[in-house]
Amino acid sequence: MDKRHTKPYKGMIFDIEDPHLDLDFKKYMNPGELTIFTMTNLKAGEYDIAIKCIVDCMFRIKWEESTELKMIVVFDEVHRLLEKYGGIGGYISLEKACREFRKWGIGVIMCSQVLADFKEAIAGNVLTDIQLNTKSLVDIGKVKEKYGPIYAQRVSRQGIAVGMIQHPRYNEGKPWFINFRPPYHNPHKISNEEMKMYKEFAAKLDSIEMRIEIMKREGKDVFDIELELKLAKDKLKQGRFRMAKIYIESLEKYFR
């Protein structure tokens, strides 16, 4: 990708503290936007509960079957769902997601440091396989068994950011190697201060939105307020905290 063609994506970040989630995923299906739920503060068993709740929330929605991709859900650190790390039912929920989500046009990406973390029920439903450099003898053995000794040697000797890709519809099903360039964006963790601002501003916007809904039911004209609310949300999704704060302070004046 030419650097001139790069662009940022709008998105919200929510810090999950209670694993018993109840989410309306259709609310987050905004084309071209990202929604990130951070679970770093959850313990091993709580992470398992959170994943189970997320999958259950998605199954409660009456999705229409679709051959087009509508949404991609990414699960990171899948190894935390394994029994040896405190997992109970989260991995089983992920298996259900792999079996069912595809028919609704929902893609699933699962990330873990070791390919062996994916049991056969999930591995059998994976269409695209990306294997970066590994020293895991189990992973090397799996590559050798599936694709032959040459590929097994290469996955253990390739440099940083070189990945083996395999998809049955490309290259006659044979793996090929890609050298991933470093991302143009900042790859480091968002600071605690910024996370605090996301949380604070998002809570204020939710409160304002609820008040606007009450005004609507009372038959009041809320066109200008809703427009300002949309602008405030957009600025927060772009990480432009100063502008978001200005809009929020302006909105709060309507309710004083």
N, C-alpha and C positions, 0 to 999 in steps of 0.2 A: 504494500500500500504506500502510495506517495504521501509524504507528510502533509502536503497541501490538501489532501482529501480527508484528513482526520477531523473528527468533530466530537464534542462531548455529548453524553446522553443524560437526559433528566433522570432523576431517581431519588427515592427516599430510603433512609436507613432507620430501622427500628431495632432498638436494643431489647431483646427478650429476657425478661427476668422470671416470669412465671411460665413453666413448661406446658401448662394446660391451656393451649391456644384455641381460640375460636375465631377463625378468619373467614371473611368473604372474599375468595380469590378473584371473583369477577370484578371486584372493586379495584384490584391492582392490575387488571389486564388493559393497560393503556399502551397503544402501539408506540414503539420507539423508546419506552421507558423501562427503568430497572427498579425493582424493589428488593432491598436486602434486609434480611432478618439476622442479626448477629446473636449467636448463642454462646459466646465465649465464657459468659459468667455461669452457665449451667453446668451442673455436675454430670458425671457419666450417666447415671440413671435418669436424670432429668432431661438430658439431651435425647435419650431414647423415647421418653414420654412425648417430648415436643415433636419429634418426627412422626410418631404415631398419630398425634392430634392433627398435624398438618395434612397427612394423607387422608385421615378420616373426614376432615373438613372438605377436601376436594371430592371425595366420594359422595358426600351429601348433596352436592350440586347436581342438578339434572342437566348434564351436558348433552348437546346434540352431537351425533357422530359426524366426523369430518375427516376428509383426506388431506386437508390443508393444515399446516402447522399454525396453531393459534398462540401458544405460549410454551416457554421452556422453563422447567423447574430444575434448579441446580442444587444438589446435595453434596456438601463438602465434608471431608473427614468421615467417610462411611465406616471406617474401622471402629469408630466410637459406638457403633450399633452392635458390634459382636459381643457374644456372651462373656468372653474373657475380659472385656472392658466395661462390663456392667449392663450390657444390653439385654432386654427382655423380649419386647414385642415390636420394637421399631424396625428391625431388619425384615421381619415378616411383612410389615406394612409396606416397606420398600419393594419387596417382591410383588405384592399386589399391584403397586403402582406401575411396575415394569410390564406386567401382564395386561393391564387394562387401559392405561392412559393413552396409549398410541391411537386407539380407535376414536378418541375424542379430539385428536389433533394436539395433544399435549406431549411435548418431548421431555425426556428426563436425562440429565447429565449427572453422573455420579463420580466423585473424585476420591481417591485414596492413594497412599504412597506405595502400596503393595497390591498387585493385581490379584493375588491369592485371597485378599479380603472379600472378594466377590464370590459368593457360593454359586453352585451350578444353576440354581433356579433363576438367579439374576444374570449370570454370565451367558446363559442360553438365550436371553432376550436382548442382549446387547447387539446393536447393528454396527455401530462404529466403535472401533477399539483404538485407543491412543496409548502407546507404551513409551514412556521416556526412559532415559538411561537407568539401568537397574543393576544391582549386585545381588538381588535376591535369587538364590538358587532355585526356589520354587517357581518364581516367575520365568526365569531363564528356561527351566525345564518345560514349562507350559508352552512357551514360544517354540521351543525345539520340537515338541510333540505335534503342534498344530501346523508350523510352517517350515520346519527343517533346521538343520544345524547352522547354516549360514546366517539366518536371521537371529538365531539364539546368540551367536558370537557378536553380531553387530549391536544388539540392544545392550550388551554389557561393556561395549568399547566406545560407543559414540560419545561425543562431547556434550557439554551442557547445552540444553535447549534443542537437541536433535531428538525427534520423536518418530517412532514407527507407527504408521497409520494403516489400518486394515478395514475395508468396507467391501462387502460382497459384490456391489454393483460397479466397482471401479478397478481398473488394472487387472481384470479377469480374476478378481478375488485375492490376488497376491499382495502382500504388504509392500509399502513403499516408505521412504524416509523423507522427512521435512525438517528443515532448519528454521525453527521459530525465531524471529527477530525479537529483541526486547520491546516491551510495550512503550508507547509514547507517553502514556499517563504515568502518574506517580504510583509505583507499585507498593508503597509502604502503608502501614496501618494508619487510619485516620486518628488524629489525636483525641485524647479524652475530652479536651475542651470543645472540639468540634462536635463530638458525639453528644455532649451535654446540650449544645445549642440545637442540634437536630431534635433531640427529645423534648426540650423546652418549647421550641417553636411549633413542633407538630402537635403537642398537647393544646397549645393556645388556639391553633387553627381548628382543631377538632371541636373545641368548646364554642368557637365563633360559628362554625358550621351548624352546630346543634341549635344555637340561638336563632340563626337565620331560618332554619326549618320551622321553628316555633312561630316566627314572624309570618312565614308563608301561610301557615295554617290559620293565622289570624287575619289573613287577607291583605296584608301590608305589601307595599311595593318594595322589593328587595333587589331590583335589577342592578343598581349601582354598587350595592354591597357585595353581591355575588361576583361582579366583575372584579372588584378589588380583592376579594378572596382568591379568585383564580390567579391573579397576578402575584399575590403573596405566596401561594403554593408553588407557582412556577419558579420564583426566585429561590425558594428553599430547596426545590429539587435540583436547581443548578448550583447549589452550595454558595449562593450569594447572600450571606447572612445579614449583611448591613442593610441591603435593600429589603429583604424579607422582614427585618425588624421594623423598618419604616412603615411598610404596609400594615403590619400587625398592629402597631401603635395607632395608626389611622383608623383601622377597623374597630379597635376597642373603644374609640370615642363614641361610636354609634350606640353603645350599650351602657354608657355612664349616666 
